[in-house]
Amino acid sequence: MSCSVLSADRLATGLIALPGVYRPQADTRFLAAALGDEDVGPGTEMLEIGTGTGALALHAAGRGARVTAVDVSWSAVVTARLNALRRRLPLRVLHGDFAARAARRRFDLVIANPPYVPAPQDRLPSHGPERAWDAGPDGRVVINRICTAAPALLRPGGVLLIVHSGMCGAEETVDRLAEARLAAEVTATTSVPWGPVLRSRRAWLESQGLAAEAEQREELVIIRARHL
């Protein structure tokens, strides 16, 4: 595919995904729509935290942005690099922890679709596809780290876009970002059917007060924060 702007509904067209790599789903498309509302173009410096297949990073690169994408999974890094080659788009893809790999750099835009599914285990998984979604008992292990790191990653006037489940507490994310001296708000919400991971944890989620009995749909939120 040439370097044309990718619409949200064509986000995953032609993408490959190595085994265990998170494929674009409803939350990816939701964040892509929010990204489409931002002033992204030549000269925009963007960071994507947890790139997966690289779909969102390539979405921005297709609009001319200079994009750095980071993922803790080597399979995701290789996948994103291959997809960049297939689409003939420039994309810098780094392996490792986002805070370490982006240290001492600032960006105009930071986007993240982090792991946010509540999981019974306190520690994050170190391997397997679960790395893309498991995020501790409250689903906030990675979200909280992004909130803390955001001021150091953004240039003055820079913007953070993050998507996560309403199950994790949108107000807490907004509050944490405000404490970090960012102007933050929920800019969009949507509702999607529960996926197989949530369905497999229904009894535990209900016992933790994270889901109502027989609940069938999950709220997703987009939070936008601007560096003052």
mmCIF file of the C-alpha atoms, coordinates in Angstrom:
data_MODEL
# 
_entry.id   MODEL 
# 
loop_
_atom_site.group_PDB 
_atom_site.id 
_atom_site.type_symbol 
_atom_site.label_atom_id 
_atom_site.label_alt_id 
_atom_site.label_comp_id 
_atom_site.label_asym_id 
_atom_site.label_entity_id 
_atom_site.label_seq_id 
_atom_site.pdbx_PDB_ins_code 
_atom_site.Cartn_x 
_atom_site.Cartn_y 
_atom_site.Cartn_z 
_atom_site.occupancy 
_atom_site.B_iso_or_equiv 
_atom_site.pdbx_formal_charge 
_atom_site.auth_seq_id 
_atom_site.auth_comp_id 
_atom_site.auth_asym_id 
_atom_site.auth_atom_id 
_atom_site.pdbx_PDB_model_num 
ATOM 1   C CA . MET A 1 1   ? 0.000   0.000   0.000  1.00 0.00 ? 1   MET A CA 1 
ATOM 2   C CA . SER A 1 2   ? 1.269   3.481   -0.801 1.00 0.00 ? 2   SER A CA 1 
ATOM 3   C CA . CYS A 1 3   ? 1.789   6.310   1.677  1.00 0.00 ? 3   CYS A CA 1 
ATOM 4   C CA . SER A 1 4   ? -1.837  7.416   1.645  1.00 0.00 ? 4   SER A CA 1 
ATOM 5   C CA . VAL A 1 5   ? -3.985  8.238   4.640  1.00 0.00 ? 5   VAL A CA 1 
ATOM 6   C CA . LEU A 1 6   ? -5.497  5.081   6.110  1.00 0.00 ? 6   LEU A CA 1 
ATOM 7   C CA . SER A 1 7   ? -9.135  5.297   7.220  1.00 0.00 ? 7   SER A CA 1 
ATOM 8   C CA . ALA A 1 8   ? -10.061 3.613   10.501 1.00 0.00 ? 8   ALA A CA 1 
ATOM 9   C CA . ASP A 1 9   ? -12.179 0.955   8.781  1.00 0.00 ? 9   ASP A CA 1 
ATOM 10  C CA . ARG A 1 10  ? -9.196  -0.047  6.577  1.00 0.00 ? 10  ARG A CA 1 
ATOM 11  C CA . LEU A 1 11  ? -6.779  -0.114  9.480  1.00 0.00 ? 11  LEU A CA 1 
ATOM 12  C CA . ALA A 1 12  ? -6.046  -3.834  9.387  1.00 0.00 ? 12  ALA A CA 1 
ATOM 13  C CA . THR A 1 13  ? -6.224  -4.358  5.618  1.00 0.00 ? 13  THR A CA 1 
ATOM 14  C CA . GLY A 1 14  ? -3.230  -6.358  4.465  1.00 0.00 ? 14  GLY A CA 1 
ATOM 15  C CA . LEU A 1 15  ? -1.567  -6.520  7.874  1.00 0.00 ? 15  LEU A CA 1 
ATOM 16  C CA . ILE A 1 16  ? 0.187   -9.676  8.995  1.00 0.00 ? 16  ILE A CA 1 
ATOM 17  C CA . ALA A 1 17  ? 0.486   -10.778 12.628 1.00 0.00 ? 17  ALA A CA 1 
ATOM 18  C CA . LEU A 1 18  ? 2.951   -13.329 13.921 1.00 0.00 ? 18  LEU A CA 1 
ATOM 19  C CA . PRO A 1 19  ? 1.581   -15.832 16.477 1.00 0.00 ? 19  PRO A CA 1 
ATOM 20  C CA . GLY A 1 20  ? 0.779   -14.196 19.801 1.00 0.00 ? 20  GLY A CA 1 
ATOM 21  C CA . VAL A 1 21  ? 0.620   -10.626 18.431 1.00 0.00 ? 21  VAL A CA 1 
ATOM 22  C CA . TYR A 1 22  ? -2.528  -8.634  19.236 1.00 0.00 ? 22  TYR A CA 1 
ATOM 23  C CA . ARG A 1 23  ? -4.530  -8.033  16.085 1.00 0.00 ? 23  ARG A CA 1 
ATOM 24  C CA . PRO A 1 24  ? -6.460  -4.768  15.580 1.00 0.00 ? 24  PRO A CA 1 
ATOM 25  C CA . GLN A 1 25  ? -9.830  -4.975  17.288 1.00 0.00 ? 25  GLN A CA 1 
ATOM 26  C CA . ALA A 1 26  ? -12.589 -2.604  18.402 1.00 0.00 ? 26  ALA A CA 1 
ATOM 27  C CA . ASP A 1 27  ? -10.314 -0.682  20.771 1.00 0.00 ? 27  ASP A CA 1 
ATOM 28  C CA . THR A 1 28  ? -7.711  -0.228  18.017 1.00 0.00 ? 28  THR A CA 1 
ATOM 29  C CA . ARG A 1 29  ? -10.313 1.145   15.620 1.00 0.00 ? 29  ARG A CA 1 
ATOM 30  C CA . PHE A 1 30  ? -11.718 3.389   18.359 1.00 0.00 ? 30  PHE A CA 1 
ATOM 31  C CA . LEU A 1 31  ? -8.284  4.888   19.021 1.00 0.00 ? 31  LEU A CA 1 
ATOM 32  C CA . ALA A 1 32  ? -7.676  5.241   15.275 1.00 0.00 ? 32  ALA A CA 1 
ATOM 33  C CA . ALA A 1 33  ? -10.818 7.360   15.006 1.00 0.00 ? 33  ALA A CA 1 
ATOM 34  C CA . ALA A 1 34  ? -9.553  9.605   17.819 1.00 0.00 ? 34  ALA A CA 1 
ATOM 35  C CA . LEU A 1 35  ? -6.165  9.822   16.134 1.00 0.00 ? 35  LEU A CA 1 
ATOM 36  C CA . GLY A 1 36  ? -7.952  10.929  12.981 1.00 0.00 ? 36  GLY A CA 1 
ATOM 37  C CA . ASP A 1 37  ? -9.176  14.028  14.805 1.00 0.00 ? 37  ASP A CA 1 
ATOM 38  C CA . GLU A 1 38  ? -5.643  15.147  15.686 1.00 0.00 ? 38  GLU A CA 1 
ATOM 39  C CA . ASP A 1 39  ? -3.524  17.489  13.593 1.00 0.00 ? 39  ASP A CA 1 
ATOM 40  C CA . VAL A 1 40  ? -1.065  14.885  12.361 1.00 0.00 ? 40  VAL A CA 1 
ATOM 41  C CA . GLY A 1 41  ? 1.137   15.511  9.377  1.00 0.00 ? 41  GLY A CA 1 
ATOM 42  C CA . PRO A 1 42  ? 4.688   16.045  8.149  1.00 0.00 ? 42  PRO A CA 1 
ATOM 43  C CA . GLY A 1 43  ? 6.805   17.209  11.060 1.00 0.00 ? 43  GLY A CA 1 
ATOM 44  C CA . THR A 1 44  ? 4.685   15.537  13.741 1.00 0.00 ? 44  THR A CA 1 
ATOM 45  C CA . GLU A 1 45  ? 6.834   13.471  16.097 1.00 0.00 ? 45  GLU A CA 1 
ATOM 46  C CA . MET A 1 46  ? 4.765   10.587  17.498 1.00 0.00 ? 46  MET A CA 1 
ATOM 47  C CA . LEU A 1 47  ? 5.344   7.747   19.926 1.00 0.00 ? 47  LEU A CA 1 
ATOM 48  C CA . GLU A 1 48  ? 3.157   4.652   20.088 1.00 0.00 ? 48  GLU A CA 1 
ATOM 49  C CA . ILE A 1 49  ? 3.340   2.630   23.299 1.00 0.00 ? 49  ILE A CA 1 
ATOM 50  C CA . GLY A 1 50  ? 2.639   -1.060  22.650 1.00 0.00 ? 50  GLY A CA 1 
ATOM 51  C CA . THR A 1 51  ? 2.435   -1.094  18.860 1.00 0.00 ? 51  THR A CA 1 
ATOM 52  C CA . GLY A 1 52  ? 1.352   -4.712  18.268 1.00 0.00 ? 52  GLY A CA 1 
ATOM 53  C CA . THR A 1 53  ? 0.986   -5.109  14.501 1.00 0.00 ? 53  THR A CA 1 
ATOM 54  C CA . GLY A 1 54  ? 1.928   -1.459  13.988 1.00 0.00 ? 54  GLY A CA 1 
ATOM 55  C CA . ALA A 1 55  ? -1.542  -0.608  12.656 1.00 0.00 ? 55  ALA A CA 1 
ATOM 56  C CA . LEU A 1 56  ? -1.892  2.713   14.480 1.00 0.00 ? 56  LEU A CA 1 
ATOM 57  C CA . ALA A 1 57  ? 1.723   3.716   13.960 1.00 0.00 ? 57  ALA A CA 1 
ATOM 58  C CA . LEU A 1 58  ? 1.324   3.115   10.237 1.00 0.00 ? 58  LEU A CA 1 
ATOM 59  C CA . HIS A 1 59  ? -1.973  5.009   10.271 1.00 0.00 ? 59  HIS A CA 1 
ATOM 60  C CA . ALA A 1 60  ? -0.021  8.065   11.477 1.00 0.00 ? 60  ALA A CA 1 
ATOM 61  C CA . ALA A 1 61  ? 2.999   7.437   9.257  1.00 0.00 ? 61  ALA A CA 1 
ATOM 62  C CA . GLY A 1 62  ? 0.641   7.403   6.278  1.00 0.00 ? 62  GLY A CA 1 
ATOM 63  C CA . ARG A 1 63  ? -0.224  10.999  7.152  1.00 0.00 ? 63  ARG A CA 1 
ATOM 64  C CA . GLY A 1 64  ? 3.425   11.997  7.171  1.00 0.00 ? 64  GLY A CA 1 
ATOM 65  C CA . ALA A 1 65  ? 4.229   11.734  10.888 1.00 0.00 ? 65  ALA A CA 1 
ATOM 66  C CA . ARG A 1 66  ? 7.648   10.592  12.051 1.00 0.00 ? 66  ARG A CA 1 
ATOM 67  C CA . VAL A 1 67  ? 6.685   7.664   14.260 1.00 0.00 ? 67  VAL A CA 1 
ATOM 68  C CA . THR A 1 68  ? 8.579   5.714   16.891 1.00 0.00 ? 68  THR A CA 1 
ATOM 69  C CA . ALA A 1 69  ? 6.780   2.548   18.017 1.00 0.00 ? 69  ALA A CA 1 
ATOM 70  C CA . VAL A 1 70  ? 7.744   0.492   21.078 1.00 0.00 ? 70  VAL A CA 1 
ATOM 71  C CA . ASP A 1 71  ? 6.689   -2.956  22.249 1.00 0.00 ? 71  ASP A CA 1 
ATOM 72  C CA . VAL A 1 72  ? 7.927   -5.391  24.901 1.00 0.00 ? 72  VAL A CA 1 
ATOM 73  C CA . SER A 1 73  ? 7.233   -8.336  22.589 1.00 0.00 ? 73  SER A CA 1 
ATOM 74  C CA . TRP A 1 74  ? 9.848   -9.268  20.006 1.00 0.00 ? 74  TRP A CA 1 
ATOM 75  C CA . SER A 1 75  ? 7.105   -10.900 17.930 1.00 0.00 ? 75  SER A CA 1 
ATOM 76  C CA . ALA A 1 76  ? 5.237   -7.586  17.833 1.00 0.00 ? 76  ALA A CA 1 
ATOM 77  C CA . VAL A 1 77  ? 8.410   -5.684  16.917 1.00 0.00 ? 77  VAL A CA 1 
ATOM 78  C CA . VAL A 1 78  ? 9.118   -8.035  14.008 1.00 0.00 ? 78  VAL A CA 1 
ATOM 79  C CA . THR A 1 79  ? 5.471   -7.909  12.923 1.00 0.00 ? 79  THR A CA 1 
ATOM 80  C CA . ALA A 1 80  ? 5.365   -4.107  12.915 1.00 0.00 ? 80  ALA A CA 1 
ATOM 81  C CA . ARG A 1 81  ? 8.625   -3.892  10.974 1.00 0.00 ? 81  ARG A CA 1 
ATOM 82  C CA . LEU A 1 82  ? 7.342   -6.344  8.373  1.00 0.00 ? 82  LEU A CA 1 
ATOM 83  C CA . ASN A 1 83  ? 4.067   -4.448  8.011  1.00 0.00 ? 83  ASN A CA 1 
ATOM 84  C CA . ALA A 1 84  ? 5.973   -1.177  7.555  1.00 0.00 ? 84  ALA A CA 1 
ATOM 85  C CA . LEU A 1 85  ? 7.972   -2.789  4.758  1.00 0.00 ? 85  LEU A CA 1 
ATOM 86  C CA . ARG A 1 86  ? 4.818   -4.187  3.156  1.00 0.00 ? 86  ARG A CA 1 
ATOM 87  C CA . ARG A 1 87  ? 3.168   -0.750  3.204  1.00 0.00 ? 87  ARG A CA 1 
ATOM 88  C CA . ARG A 1 88  ? 6.367   1.053   2.231  1.00 0.00 ? 88  ARG A CA 1 
ATOM 89  C CA . LEU A 1 89  ? 6.081   3.442   5.147  1.00 0.00 ? 89  LEU A CA 1 
ATOM 90  C CA . PRO A 1 90  ? 8.914   4.703   7.366  1.00 0.00 ? 90  PRO A CA 1 
ATOM 91  C CA . LEU A 1 91  ? 8.549   3.416   10.903 1.00 0.00 ? 91  LEU A CA 1 
ATOM 92  C CA . ARG A 1 92  ? 11.072  3.174   13.737 1.00 0.00 ? 92  ARG A CA 1 
ATOM 93  C CA . VAL A 1 93  ? 10.191  0.135   15.853 1.00 0.00 ? 93  VAL A CA 1 
ATOM 94  C CA . LEU A 1 94  ? 12.026  -0.479  19.139 1.00 0.00 ? 94  LEU A CA 1 
ATOM 95  C CA . HIS A 1 95  ? 11.960  -3.429  21.522 1.00 0.00 ? 95  HIS A CA 1 
ATOM 96  C CA . GLY A 1 96  ? 11.672  -2.909  25.260 1.00 0.00 ? 96  GLY A CA 1 
ATOM 97  C CA . ASP A 1 97  ? 9.999   -0.839  27.941 1.00 0.00 ? 97  ASP A CA 1 
ATOM 98  C CA . PHE A 1 98  ? 8.570   2.400   26.589 1.00 0.00 ? 98  PHE A CA 1 
ATOM 99  C CA . ALA A 1 99  ? 9.932   4.590   29.393 1.00 0.00 ? 99  ALA A CA 1 
ATOM 100 C CA . ALA A 1 100 ? 13.468  3.328   28.863 1.00 0.00 ? 100 ALA A CA 1 
ATOM 101 C CA . ARG A 1 101 ? 13.405  3.402   25.059 1.00 0.00 ? 101 ARG A CA 1 
ATOM 102 C CA . ALA A 1 102 ? 11.887  6.902   24.886 1.00 0.00 ? 102 ALA A CA 1 
ATOM 103 C CA . ALA A 1 103 ? 13.979  8.396   27.698 1.00 0.00 ? 103 ALA A CA 1 
ATOM 104 C CA . ARG A 1 104 ? 15.186  11.963  27.077 1.00 0.00 ? 104 ARG A CA 1 
ATOM 105 C CA . ARG A 1 105 ? 12.958  12.310  24.004 1.00 0.00 ? 105 ARG A CA 1 
ATOM 106 C CA . ARG A 1 106 ? 9.803   14.409  23.715 1.00 0.00 ? 106 ARG A CA 1 
ATOM 107 C CA . PHE A 1 107 ? 6.965   14.027  21.249 1.00 0.00 ? 107 PHE A CA 1 
ATOM 108 C CA . ASP A 1 108 ? 4.113   16.051  19.814 1.00 0.00 ? 108 ASP A CA 1 
ATOM 109 C CA . LEU A 1 109 ? 1.774   13.077  20.188 1.00 0.00 ? 109 LEU A CA 1 
ATOM 110 C CA . VAL A 1 110 ? 1.834   9.901   22.282 1.00 0.00 ? 110 VAL A CA 1 
ATOM 111 C CA . ILE A 1 111 ? -0.768  7.192   21.734 1.00 0.00 ? 111 ILE A CA 1 
ATOM 112 C CA . ALA A 1 112 ? -1.370  4.013   23.694 1.00 0.00 ? 112 ALA A CA 1 
ATOM 113 C CA . ASN A 1 113 ? -3.695  1.030   23.630 1.00 0.00 ? 113 ASN A CA 1 
ATOM 114 C CA . PRO A 1 114 ? -2.112  -0.574  26.693 1.00 0.00 ? 114 PRO A CA 1 
ATOM 115 C CA . PRO A 1 115 ? -2.924  -3.827  28.476 1.00 0.00 ? 115 PRO A CA 1 
ATOM 116 C CA . TYR A 1 116 ? -5.990  -3.029  30.595 1.00 0.00 ? 116 TYR A CA 1 
ATOM 117 C CA . VAL A 1 117 ? -7.886  -6.258  31.292 1.00 0.00 ? 117 VAL A CA 1 
ATOM 118 C CA . PRO A 1 118 ? -8.098  -6.994  35.047 1.00 0.00 ? 118 PRO A CA 1 
ATOM 119 C CA . ALA A 1 119 ? -6.387  -10.278 35.887 1.00 0.00 ? 119 ALA A CA 1 
ATOM 120 C CA . PRO A 1 120 ? -6.161  -12.294 39.122 1.00 0.00 ? 120 PRO A CA 1 
ATOM 121 C CA . GLN A 1 121 ? -2.348  -12.233 39.058 1.00 0.00 ? 121 GLN A CA 1 
ATOM 122 C CA . ASP A 1 122 ? -0.494  -9.251  40.523 1.00 0.00 ? 122 ASP A CA 1 
ATOM 123 C CA . ARG A 1 123 ? 2.495   -9.595  38.199 1.00 0.00 ? 123 ARG A CA 1 
ATOM 124 C CA . LEU A 1 124 ? 2.309   -8.932  34.488 1.00 0.00 ? 124 LEU A CA 1 
ATOM 125 C CA . PRO A 1 125 ? 2.905   -11.976 32.259 1.00 0.00 ? 125 PRO A CA 1 
ATOM 126 C CA . SER A 1 126 ? 6.427   -12.192 30.849 1.00 0.00 ? 126 SER A CA 1 
ATOM 127 C CA . HIS A 1 127 ? 5.491   -14.134 27.716 1.00 0.00 ? 127 HIS A CA 1 
ATOM 128 C CA . GLY A 1 128 ? 2.518   -15.305 25.681 1.00 0.00 ? 128 GLY A CA 1 
ATOM 129 C CA . PRO A 1 129 ? -0.359  -13.394 24.061 1.00 0.00 ? 129 PRO A CA 1 
ATOM 130 C CA . GLU A 1 130 ? -1.645  -12.385 27.520 1.00 0.00 ? 130 GLU A CA 1 
ATOM 131 C CA . ARG A 1 131 ? 1.057   -9.703  27.599 1.00 0.00 ? 131 ARG A CA 1 
ATOM 132 C CA . ALA A 1 132 ? -1.158  -7.674  25.266 1.00 0.00 ? 132 ALA A CA 1 
ATOM 133 C CA . TRP A 1 133 ? -4.093  -7.495  27.688 1.00 0.00 ? 133 TRP A CA 1 
ATOM 134 C CA . ASP A 1 134 ? -3.395  -8.651  31.275 1.00 0.00 ? 134 ASP A CA 1 
ATOM 135 C CA . ALA A 1 135 ? -2.780  -5.665  33.574 1.00 0.00 ? 135 ALA A CA 1 
ATOM 136 C CA . GLY A 1 136 ? -3.059  -6.746  37.218 1.00 0.00 ? 136 GLY A CA 1 
ATOM 137 C CA . PRO A 1 137 ? -6.093  -6.997  39.522 1.00 0.00 ? 137 PRO A CA 1 
ATOM 138 C CA . ASP A 1 138 ? -7.425  -3.520  38.705 1.00 0.00 ? 138 ASP A CA 1 
ATOM 139 C CA . GLY A 1 139 ? -6.249  -3.423  35.090 1.00 0.00 ? 139 GLY A CA 1 
ATOM 140 C CA . ARG A 1 140 ? -4.164  -0.318  35.765 1.00 0.00 ? 140 ARG A CA 1 
ATOM 141 C CA . VAL A 1 141 ? -0.537  -1.480  36.075 1.00 0.00 ? 141 VAL A CA 1 
ATOM 142 C CA . VAL A 1 142 ? 0.500   -0.123  32.665 1.00 0.00 ? 142 VAL A CA 1 
ATOM 143 C CA . ILE A 1 143 ? -2.042  2.715   32.587 1.00 0.00 ? 143 ILE A CA 1 
ATOM 144 C CA . ASN A 1 144 ? -0.613  4.162   35.805 1.00 0.00 ? 144 ASN A CA 1 
ATOM 145 C CA . ARG A 1 145 ? 2.935   4.031   34.427 1.00 0.00 ? 145 ARG A CA 1 
ATOM 146 C CA . ILE A 1 146 ? 1.840   5.906   31.311 1.00 0.00 ? 146 ILE A CA 1 
ATOM 147 C CA . CYS A 1 147 ? 0.138   8.583   33.432 1.00 0.00 ? 147 CYS A CA 1 
ATOM 148 C CA . THR A 1 148 ? 3.323   9.053   35.441 1.00 0.00 ? 148 THR A CA 1 
ATOM 149 C CA . ALA A 1 149 ? 5.610   9.128   32.399 1.00 0.00 ? 149 ALA A CA 1 
ATOM 150 C CA . ALA A 1 150 ? 3.451   11.315  30.151 1.00 0.00 ? 150 ALA A CA 1 
ATOM 151 C CA . PRO A 1 151 ? 4.781   14.753  31.199 1.00 0.00 ? 151 PRO A CA 1 
ATOM 152 C CA . ALA A 1 152 ? 8.361   13.750  30.382 1.00 0.00 ? 152 ALA A CA 1 
ATOM 153 C CA . LEU A 1 153 ? 7.324   12.299  27.014 1.00 0.00 ? 153 LEU A CA 1 
ATOM 154 C CA . LEU A 1 154 ? 5.344   15.297  25.738 1.00 0.00 ? 154 LEU A CA 1 
ATOM 155 C CA . ARG A 1 155 ? 6.534   18.598  24.388 1.00 0.00 ? 155 ARG A CA 1 
ATOM 156 C CA . PRO A 1 156 ? 4.678   21.723  25.562 1.00 0.00 ? 156 PRO A CA 1 
ATOM 157 C CA . GLY A 1 157 ? 1.299   21.536  23.849 1.00 0.00 ? 157 GLY A CA 1 
ATOM 158 C CA . GLY A 1 158 ? 1.812   17.837  23.104 1.00 0.00 ? 158 GLY A CA 1 
ATOM 159 C CA . VAL A 1 159 ? -1.084  15.402  23.367 1.00 0.00 ? 159 VAL A CA 1 
ATOM 160 C CA . LEU A 1 160 ? -1.539  11.950  24.894 1.00 0.00 ? 160 LEU A CA 1 
ATOM 161 C CA . LEU A 1 161 ? -4.319  9.698   23.565 1.00 0.00 ? 161 LEU A CA 1 
ATOM 162 C CA . ILE A 1 162 ? -5.042  6.535   25.517 1.00 0.00 ? 162 ILE A CA 1 
ATOM 163 C CA . VAL A 1 163 ? -7.833  3.988   25.198 1.00 0.00 ? 163 VAL A CA 1 
ATOM 164 C CA . HIS A 1 164 ? -8.894  1.606   27.942 1.00 0.00 ? 164 HIS A CA 1 
ATOM 165 C CA . SER A 1 165 ? -11.865 -0.118  29.506 1.00 0.00 ? 165 SER A CA 1 
ATOM 166 C CA . GLY A 1 166 ? -14.253 1.800   31.714 1.00 0.00 ? 166 GLY A CA 1 
ATOM 167 C CA . MET A 1 167 ? -13.815 -1.143  34.064 1.00 0.00 ? 167 MET A CA 1 
ATOM 168 C CA . CYS A 1 168 ? -10.398 0.324   34.963 1.00 0.00 ? 168 CYS A CA 1 
ATOM 169 C CA . GLY A 1 169 ? -11.751 3.695   36.070 1.00 0.00 ? 169 GLY A CA 1 
ATOM 170 C CA . ALA A 1 170 ? -11.675 6.549   33.571 1.00 0.00 ? 170 ALA A CA 1 
ATOM 171 C CA . GLU A 1 171 ? -11.944 9.135   36.363 1.00 0.00 ? 171 GLU A CA 1 
ATOM 172 C CA . GLU A 1 172 ? -8.825  7.772   38.030 1.00 0.00 ? 172 GLU A CA 1 
ATOM 173 C CA . THR A 1 173 ? -6.884  8.127   34.785 1.00 0.00 ? 173 THR A CA 1 
ATOM 174 C CA . VAL A 1 174 ? -8.068  11.710  34.345 1.00 0.00 ? 174 VAL A CA 1 
ATOM 175 C CA . ASP A 1 175 ? -7.201  12.501  37.969 1.00 0.00 ? 175 ASP A CA 1 
ATOM 176 C CA . ARG A 1 176 ? -3.716  11.002  37.710 1.00 0.00 ? 176 ARG A CA 1 
ATOM 177 C CA . LEU A 1 177 ? -3.001  12.947  34.541 1.00 0.00 ? 177 LEU A CA 1 
ATOM 178 C CA . ALA A 1 178 ? -4.279  16.133  36.156 1.00 0.00 ? 178 ALA A CA 1 
ATOM 179 C CA . GLU A 1 179 ? -1.972  15.513  39.126 1.00 0.00 ? 179 GLU A CA 1 
ATOM 180 C CA . ALA A 1 180 ? 0.850   15.272  36.582 1.00 0.00 ? 180 ALA A CA 1 
ATOM 181 C CA . ARG A 1 181 ? -0.159  18.785  35.395 1.00 0.00 ? 181 ARG A CA 1 
ATOM 182 C CA . LEU A 1 182 ? -1.812  17.718  32.162 1.00 0.00 ? 182 LEU A CA 1 
ATOM 183 C CA . ALA A 1 183 ? -5.212  18.949  30.994 1.00 0.00 ? 183 ALA A CA 1 
ATOM 184 C CA . ALA A 1 184 ? -7.094  15.676  30.677 1.00 0.00 ? 184 ALA A CA 1 
ATOM 185 C CA . GLU A 1 185 ? -10.634 14.640  29.824 1.00 0.00 ? 185 GLU A CA 1 
ATOM 186 C CA . VAL A 1 186 ? -12.670 11.755  28.459 1.00 0.00 ? 186 VAL A CA 1 
ATOM 187 C CA . THR A 1 187 ? -13.361 12.697  24.853 1.00 0.00 ? 187 THR A CA 1 
ATOM 188 C CA . ALA A 1 188 ? -15.241 9.623   23.615 1.00 0.00 ? 188 ALA A CA 1 
ATOM 189 C CA . THR A 1 189 ? -16.934 6.477   24.874 1.00 0.00 ? 189 THR A CA 1 
ATOM 190 C CA . THR A 1 190 ? -18.304 3.427   23.141 1.00 0.00 ? 190 THR A CA 1 
ATOM 191 C CA . SER A 1 191 ? -19.758 0.065   24.086 1.00 0.00 ? 191 SER A CA 1 
ATOM 192 C CA . VAL A 1 192 ? -18.591 -3.273  22.697 1.00 0.00 ? 192 VAL A CA 1 
ATOM 193 C CA . PRO A 1 193 ? -19.591 -6.891  23.385 1.00 0.00 ? 193 PRO A CA 1 
ATOM 194 C CA . TRP A 1 194 ? -17.508 -8.787  25.905 1.00 0.00 ? 194 TRP A CA 1 
ATOM 195 C CA . GLY A 1 195 ? -14.711 -10.726 24.266 1.00 0.00 ? 195 GLY A CA 1 
ATOM 196 C CA . PRO A 1 196 ? -13.530 -14.233 25.125 1.00 0.00 ? 196 PRO A CA 1 
ATOM 197 C CA . VAL A 1 197 ? -11.023 -13.076 27.777 1.00 0.00 ? 197 VAL A CA 1 
ATOM 198 C CA . LEU A 1 198 ? -13.630 -11.208 29.811 1.00 0.00 ? 198 LEU A CA 1 
ATOM 199 C CA . ARG A 1 199 ? -16.129 -14.030 29.396 1.00 0.00 ? 199 ARG A CA 1 
ATOM 200 C CA . SER A 1 200 ? -13.602 -16.529 30.719 1.00 0.00 ? 200 SER A CA 1 
ATOM 201 C CA . ARG A 1 201 ? -13.137 -14.376 33.860 1.00 0.00 ? 201 ARG A CA 1 
ATOM 202 C CA . ARG A 1 202 ? -16.779 -13.527 34.501 1.00 0.00 ? 202 ARG A CA 1 
ATOM 203 C CA . ALA A 1 203 ? -17.016 -15.161 37.934 1.00 0.00 ? 203 ALA A CA 1 
ATOM 204 C CA . TRP A 1 204 ? -13.800 -13.502 39.148 1.00 0.00 ? 204 TRP A CA 1 
ATOM 205 C CA . LEU A 1 205 ? -14.735 -10.066 37.732 1.00 0.00 ? 205 LEU A CA 1 
ATOM 206 C CA . GLU A 1 206 ? -18.138 -10.243 39.416 1.00 0.00 ? 206 GLU A CA 1 
ATOM 207 C CA . SER A 1 207 ? -16.568 -11.314 42.722 1.00 0.00 ? 207 SER A CA 1 
ATOM 208 C CA . GLN A 1 208 ? -14.223 -8.298  42.564 1.00 0.00 ? 208 GLN A CA 1 
ATOM 209 C CA . GLY A 1 209 ? -17.066 -5.878  41.884 1.00 0.00 ? 209 GLY A CA 1 
ATOM 210 C CA . LEU A 1 210 ? -15.636 -5.052  38.461 1.00 0.00 ? 210 LEU A CA 1 
ATOM 211 C CA . ALA A 1 211 ? -18.645 -6.333  36.523 1.00 0.00 ? 211 ALA A CA 1 
ATOM 212 C CA . ALA A 1 212 ? -22.348 -6.661  37.173 1.00 0.00 ? 212 ALA A CA 1 
ATOM 213 C CA . GLU A 1 213 ? -24.031 -10.042 37.049 1.00 0.00 ? 213 GLU A CA 1 
ATOM 214 C CA . ALA A 1 214 ? -24.879 -11.103 33.481 1.00 0.00 ? 214 ALA A CA 1 
ATOM 215 C CA . GLU A 1 215 ? -23.183 -7.997  32.060 1.00 0.00 ? 215 GLU A CA 1 
ATOM 216 C CA . GLN A 1 216 ? -22.627 -8.460  28.338 1.00 0.00 ? 216 GLN A CA 1 
ATOM 217 C CA . ARG A 1 217 ? -21.019 -5.228  27.101 1.00 0.00 ? 217 ARG A CA 1 
ATOM 218 C CA . GLU A 1 218 ? -17.835 -3.359  27.946 1.00 0.00 ? 218 GLU A CA 1 
ATOM 219 C CA . GLU A 1 219 ? -17.451 0.410   27.911 1.00 0.00 ? 219 GLU A CA 1 
ATOM 220 C CA . LEU A 1 220 ? -14.318 1.756   26.225 1.00 0.00 ? 220 LEU A CA 1 
ATOM 221 C CA . VAL A 1 221 ? -13.057 5.288   26.792 1.00 0.00 ? 221 VAL A CA 1 
ATOM 222 C CA . ILE A 1 222 ? -10.694 7.619   24.987 1.00 0.00 ? 222 ILE A CA 1 
ATOM 223 C CA . ILE A 1 223 ? -8.800  9.979   27.267 1.00 0.00 ? 223 ILE A CA 1 
ATOM 224 C CA . ARG A 1 224 ? -7.022  12.972  25.781 1.00 0.00 ? 224 ARG A CA 1 
ATOM 225 C CA . ALA A 1 225 ? -4.430  14.846  27.829 1.00 0.00 ? 225 ALA A CA 1 
ATOM 226 C CA . ARG A 1 226 ? -2.506  17.945  26.757 1.00 0.00 ? 226 ARG A CA 1 
ATOM 227 C CA . HIS A 1 227 ? 0.806   19.143  28.156 1.00 0.00 ? 227 HIS A CA 1 
ATOM 228 C CA . LEU A 1 228 ? 0.285   22.708  29.337 1.00 0.00 ? 228 LEU A CA 1 
# 
